[in-house]
Amino acid sequence: MPQGKPNTIPDDGLTTRQRRNRPLLAVHTGTGKGKSTAAFGMALRAWNQGWPVGVFQFVKSAKWRVGEERALRVLGESGEGGSVAWHKMGEGWSWLQRDGELESEEAAKEGWEQVKRDLAAETYRMYVLDEFAYPMHWGWIDAAEVVEVLRTRPGHQHVVITGRNAPEELCAAADLVTEMTKVRHPMDAGQKGQRGIEW
């Protein structure tokens, strides 16, 4: 299996092993499809390592049945890898504006408070904060506070944040930033989302 090799080695006093095993903050942003899907792929890898995984879904409606949710729940209950906990923040919110903004803002804020509690308690080894970029972009949650909490999180906890319009300070603080760029999408030709592709 190929091993990734860095282009440069910083003079940070860490051994290769210490540097390799640092907890990472990853951000998946941009207008293209696949931000959450890529994060759930990382969650699958974490599950395979036996790590406890916490998924916090900030935007997609609690009524939606996300395919990755069922798969990860089944895997988490299988006893073969790590545990998986899936948290939905209220009824959710969409990047398209609609009624119910106040309730969604409060649900997002409470979701962030729960993430902070879990980080402090080192509840999970892998956190997927799905669509969490939106509450920061809308000003519901202070991006500077998020950066500070994540910068000072204890232990060995990886965090992946998804969503369009990730704040600049979050991207600047992240170890890994991927911007999904849309080239073409079936919706451009009037096709709605379909089973097995969008959910």
DAHU-V555550 format. One record per pair of residues at least 12 apart in sequence whose ideal C-beta (glycine too) atoms are under 10 Angstrom apart, sorted by the first residue. I is the first residue (numbers start at 1). J is the second residue. Records with the same first field share a line. If there is no record, write none. Layout:
BEGIN
I = J ; J
END
This chain:
BEGIN
4 = 20
6 = 19 ; 20
21 = 156
22 = 156 ; 158 ; 175
23 = 125 ; 126 ; 150 ; 153 ; 154 ; 155 ; 156 ; 157 ; 158 ; 159 ; 175
24 = 42 ; 126 ; 156 ; 157 ; 158 ; 159 ; 160 ; 174 ; 175 ; 176
25 = 127 ; 146 ; 147 ; 150 ; 151 ; 153 ; 157 ; 158 ; 159 ; 160 ; 161 ; 170 ; 171 ; 173 ; 174 ; 175 ; 176 ; 177
26 = 38 ; 39 ; 42 ; 128 ; 158 ; 159 ; 160 ; 161 ; 162 ; 174 ; 175 ; 176 ; 177 ; 178
27 = 39 ; 129 ; 132 ; 133 ; 159 ; 160 ; 161 ; 162 ; 163 ; 166 ; 167 ; 170 ; 171 ; 172 ; 173 ; 174 ; 175 ; 176 ; 177 ; 178 ; 179
28 = 42 ; 128 ; 130 ; 133 ; 160 ; 161 ; 162 ; 163 ; 164 ; 166 ; 174 ; 176 ; 177 ; 178 ; 179 ; 180
29 = 133 ; 137 ; 161 ; 162 ; 163 ; 164 ; 165 ; 166 ; 167 ; 170 ; 171 ; 174 ; 177 ; 178 ; 179 ; 180
30 = 133 ; 162 ; 163 ; 164 ; 165 ; 166 ; 177 ; 178 ; 179 ; 180 ; 181 ; 182
31 = 95 ; 164 ; 165 ; 179 ; 180 ; 181 ; 182 ; 185
32 = 164 ; 178 ; 179 ; 180 ; 181 ; 182 ; 183 ; 184 ; 185
33 = 180 ; 182 ; 185 ; 186 ; 187 ; 193 ; 197 ; 198
34 = 162 ; 178 ; 180 ; 182
35 = 130 ; 131 ; 133 ; 160 ; 161 ; 162 ; 163 ; 164 ; 166 ; 178 ; 179 ; 180
36 = 55 ; 57 ; 59 ; 60 ; 66 ; 68 ; 128 ; 130 ; 131 ; 160 ; 162 ; 163
37 = 67 ; 68 ; 162 ; 180 ; 198
38 = 160 ; 162 ; 178 ; 180
39 = 55 ; 68 ; 126 ; 127 ; 128 ; 129 ; 130 ; 131 ; 160 ; 161 ; 162 ; 178
40 = 53 ; 55 ; 66 ; 67 ; 68 ; 69 ; 71 ; 72 ; 128 ; 130 ; 160 ; 162
41 = 68 ; 160
42 = 126 ; 128 ; 158 ; 160 ; 176
43 = 55 ; 68 ; 71 ; 72 ; 75 ; 76 ; 82 ; 84 ; 86 ; 126 ; 127 ; 128 ; 130 ; 158 ; 160
44 = 68 ; 71 ; 72 ; 75 ; 81 ; 84 ; 126
45 = 81 ; 126
46 = 81 ; 82 ; 84 ; 124 ; 125 ; 126 ; 127 ; 128 ; 158 ; 160
47 = 71 ; 72 ; 75 ; 76 ; 78 ; 80 ; 81 ; 82 ; 83 ; 84 ; 126
48 = 75 ; 80 ; 81 ; 82
49 = 81 ; 82 ; 125 ; 126
50 = 80 ; 81 ; 82 ; 83 ; 125
51 = 81 ; 82 ; 83 ; 84 ; 124 ; 125 ; 126 ; 156 ; 157 ; 158
52 = 76 ; 81 ; 82 ; 83 ; 84 ; 85 ; 118 ; 122 ; 123 ; 124 ; 125 ; 126 ; 127 ; 157
53 = 72 ; 75 ; 76 ; 81 ; 82 ; 83 ; 84 ; 85 ; 86 ; 124 ; 125 ; 126 ; 127 ; 128 ; 158
54 = 83 ; 84 ; 85 ; 86 ; 87 ; 114 ; 115 ; 118 ; 119 ; 123 ; 124 ; 125 ; 126 ; 127 ; 128 ; 129 ; 157 ; 159
55 = 68 ; 69 ; 72 ; 73 ; 76 ; 84 ; 85 ; 86 ; 87 ; 88 ; 124 ; 126 ; 127 ; 128 ; 129 ; 130 ; 160
56 = 85 ; 86 ; 87 ; 88 ; 89 ; 108 ; 111 ; 112 ; 114 ; 115 ; 118 ; 124 ; 127 ; 128 ; 129 ; 130 ; 131 ; 132 ; 161
57 = 69 ; 86 ; 87 ; 88 ; 89 ; 92 ; 111 ; 128 ; 129 ; 130 ; 131 ; 132 ; 162
58 = 87 ; 88 ; 89 ; 90 ; 92 ; 93 ; 104 ; 107 ; 108 ; 111 ; 112 ; 115 ; 129 ; 130 ; 131 ; 132 ; 133 ; 134 ; 135 ; 136 ; 140 ; 141 ; 161 ; 162 ; 163
59 = 88 ; 89 ; 92 ; 93 ; 94 ; 95 ; 104 ; 108 ; 130 ; 131 ; 132 ; 133 ; 134 ; 135 ; 162 ; 163 ; 164
60 = 88 ; 89 ; 91 ; 92 ; 93 ; 94 ; 130 ; 131 ; 199
61 = 88 ; 90 ; 91 ; 92 ; 93 ; 94 ; 104
62 = 87 ; 88 ; 89 ; 90 ; 91 ; 92 ; 107
63 = 88 ; 91 ; 92
64 = 88 ; 92 ; 198 ; 199
65 = 199
66 = 86 ; 88 ; 130 ; 198 ; 199
67 = 195 ; 196 ; 197 ; 198 ; 199
68 = 86 ; 128 ; 130 ; 199
69 = 84 ; 86 ; 88 ; 130 ; 199
70 = 86 ; 199
71 = 84
72 = 84 ; 85 ; 86 ; 128
73 = 85 ; 86
82 = 124 ; 125 ; 126
83 = 123 ; 124 ; 125
84 = 124 ; 126 ; 128
85 = 118 ; 123 ; 124
86 = 128 ; 130
87 = 111 ; 114 ; 115 ; 118 ; 130
88 = 107 ; 111 ; 130
89 = 104 ; 106 ; 107 ; 108 ; 109 ; 110 ; 111 ; 112 ; 114 ; 115 ; 130 ; 131 ; 132 ; 135
90 = 103 ; 104 ; 105 ; 106 ; 107 ; 108 ; 110 ; 111
91 = 103 ; 104 ; 107
92 = 104 ; 107 ; 108 ; 131
93 = 105 ; 107 ; 108 ; 131 ; 134 ; 135 ; 138 ; 140
94 = 131 ; 134
95 = 131 ; 133 ; 134 ; 137 ; 138 ; 163 ; 164 ; 165
97 = 138
101 = 138 ; 140
104 = 134 ; 135 ; 138 ; 140
105 = 135 ; 138 ; 139 ; 140 ; 141
106 = 140
107 = 135 ; 140
108 = 131 ; 132 ; 134 ; 135 ; 136 ; 138 ; 140 ; 141
109 = 135 ; 140 ; 141
111 = 129 ; 132 ; 135 ; 141
112 = 129 ; 132 ; 135 ; 136 ; 140 ; 141 ; 142 ; 145 ; 146 ; 149
113 = 141
115 = 127 ; 129 ; 132 ; 146 ; 149 ; 150 ; 153 ; 159
116 = 145 ; 146 ; 149 ; 150 ; 153
118 = 153 ; 157
119 = 149 ; 150 ; 152 ; 153 ; 154 ; 155 ; 157 ; 159
120 = 149 ; 152 ; 153 ; 154 ; 155
121 = 154 ; 155
122 = 153 ; 154 ; 155 ; 156 ; 157
123 = 157
124 = 157 ; 158 ; 159
125 = 155 ; 156 ; 157 ; 158
126 = 157 ; 158 ; 159 ; 160
127 = 150 ; 153 ; 157 ; 158 ; 159 ; 160 ; 161
128 = 158 ; 159 ; 160 ; 161 ; 162
129 = 146 ; 150 ; 159 ; 160 ; 161 ; 162 ; 163
130 = 160 ; 161 ; 162 ; 163
131 = 161 ; 162 ; 163 ; 164
132 = 146 ; 159 ; 160 ; 161 ; 162 ; 163 ; 166 ; 170
133 = 146 ; 161 ; 162 ; 163 ; 164 ; 165 ; 166 ; 167 ; 170 ; 171
134 = 162 ; 163 ; 164 ; 165 ; 166
135 = 163
136 = 161 ; 163 ; 165 ; 166 ; 167 ; 169 ; 170
137 = 163 ; 164 ; 165 ; 166 ; 167 ; 170
138 = 165
141 = 167
142 = 167
143 = 166 ; 167 ; 168 ; 169 ; 170 ; 171 ; 173
144 = 167 ; 169 ; 170 ; 173
146 = 159 ; 161 ; 167 ; 169 ; 170 ; 173
147 = 167 ; 169 ; 170 ; 171 ; 172 ; 173 ; 174
148 = 169 ; 173
150 = 170 ; 173 ; 174
151 = 173
158 = 175 ; 176
159 = 174 ; 175
160 = 174 ; 176
161 = 174 ; 177
162 = 178 ; 180
164 = 179 ; 180
166 = 179
186 = 198
END
